[in-house]
Amino acid sequence: MTTMMTMKTAELVNGLPIWIKIISVVGFPIAVAVFFMAQNAGMLPSPTARLLQILERRTEQFDRHVKTTDDLTIGLRRAMKIMCENAAKDDADRRRCGAIE
């Protein structure tokens, strides 16, 4: 009877990932404790450190985007000023185009 019971248990865990088999042997609290100890010892990467790396990369991308947007805005203002000066009929109108900067 015992061999039949162990065979059924073996059949239940057959095909499952190794981490589930380990948890079934040592128990959930022990597995969690070992996980946190390994993470604290530096054997496993910290999710916080990974998130900080992603955040830094996104911040750099955003900074590049802001610089590109600023450069494009400056170019558009120059073009608007030139168009304003070309469309101006007299010197007073041309002086008002100086406010576009």
PLY file of the C-alpha trace (Angstrom):
ply
format ascii 1.0
element vertex 101
property float x
property float y
property float z
element edge 100
property int vertex1
property int vertex2
end_header
0.00 0.00 0.00
2.83 2.40 0.81
4.57 1.79 -2.53
1.32 2.47 -4.37
0.92 5.71 -2.46
4.47 6.87 -3.19
4.09 5.96 -6.83
0.99 8.10 -7.05
2.81 10.98 -5.36
5.72 10.58 -7.76
3.29 10.60 -10.65
1.76 13.83 -9.34
5.05 15.73 -9.34
6.27 14.13 -12.56
6.56 16.76 -15.28
6.44 19.74 -12.90
9.22 22.35 -12.84
12.13 21.68 -10.52
11.30 24.62 -8.22
7.86 23.15 -7.50
9.43 19.78 -6.70
11.88 21.47 -4.28
9.06 23.37 -2.56
7.06 20.15 -2.21
10.04 18.55 -0.43
11.24 21.38 1.86
7.98 23.27 2.32
6.91 26.76 1.33
8.24 28.73 4.36
11.71 27.18 4.02
11.76 27.86 0.28
10.83 31.52 0.85
13.46 31.89 3.56
16.15 30.36 1.31
15.08 32.65 -1.54
15.41 35.78 0.60
18.73 34.63 2.06
20.12 34.00 -1.43
18.86 37.37 -2.59
20.35 39.10 0.44
23.69 37.35 -0.10
23.78 38.61 -3.69
23.37 35.22 -5.28
20.08 36.31 -6.89
19.48 39.70 -8.47
17.32 42.10 -6.52
14.10 43.17 -8.24
14.67 46.69 -6.91
18.09 46.89 -8.56
16.59 45.69 -11.84
13.83 48.28 -11.64
16.41 51.01 -10.96
18.36 49.96 -14.07
15.20 50.14 -16.17
14.31 53.52 -14.67
17.79 54.92 -15.40
17.59 53.72 -19.00
14.14 55.29 -19.45
15.35 58.54 -17.89
18.24 58.70 -20.36
15.83 58.08 -23.24
13.54 60.82 -21.95
16.46 63.27 -21.61
17.46 62.58 -25.23
13.86 63.11 -26.30
13.66 66.43 -24.43
16.91 67.63 -26.05
15.63 66.69 -29.51
12.32 68.43 -28.84
14.13 71.57 -27.63
16.31 71.62 -30.75
13.26 71.25 -32.99
11.41 74.00 -31.12
14.34 76.39 -31.60
14.39 75.58 -35.31
10.65 76.18 -35.61
10.93 79.53 -33.84
13.71 80.61 -36.20
11.58 79.61 -39.19
8.58 81.51 -37.78
10.71 84.60 -37.23
12.05 84.49 -40.79
8.53 84.02 -42.18
7.29 86.91 -40.04
10.11 89.18 -41.24
9.46 88.21 -44.86
5.73 88.90 -44.48
6.24 92.22 -42.65
5.25 95.30 -44.61
7.26 97.88 -42.69
9.98 98.23 -40.04
7.48 98.31 -37.16
6.13 94.91 -38.19
9.68 93.55 -38.47
10.49 94.78 -34.95
7.46 92.89 -33.64
8.90 89.71 -35.18
11.77 89.99 -32.70
9.36 88.93 -29.92
9.22 85.41 -31.39
12.61 84.48 -29.89
0 1
1 2
2 3
3 4
4 5
5 6
6 7
7 8
8 9
9 10
10 11
11 12
12 13
13 14
14 15
15 16
16 17
17 18
18 19
19 20
20 21
21 22
22 23
23 24
24 25
25 26
26 27
27 28
28 29
29 30
30 31
31 32
32 33
33 34
34 35
35 36
36 37
37 38
38 39
39 40
40 41
41 42
42 43
43 44
44 45
45 46
46 47
47 48
48 49
49 50
50 51
51 52
52 53
53 54
54 55
55 56
56 57
57 58
58 59
59 60
60 61
61 62
62 63
63 64
64 65
65 66
66 67
67 68
68 69
69 70
70 71
71 72
72 73
73 74
74 75
75 76
76 77
77 78
78 79
79 80
80 81
81 82
82 83
83 84
84 85
85 86
86 87
87 88
88 89
89 90
90 91
91 92
92 93
93 94
94 95
95 96
96 97
97 98
98 99
99 100
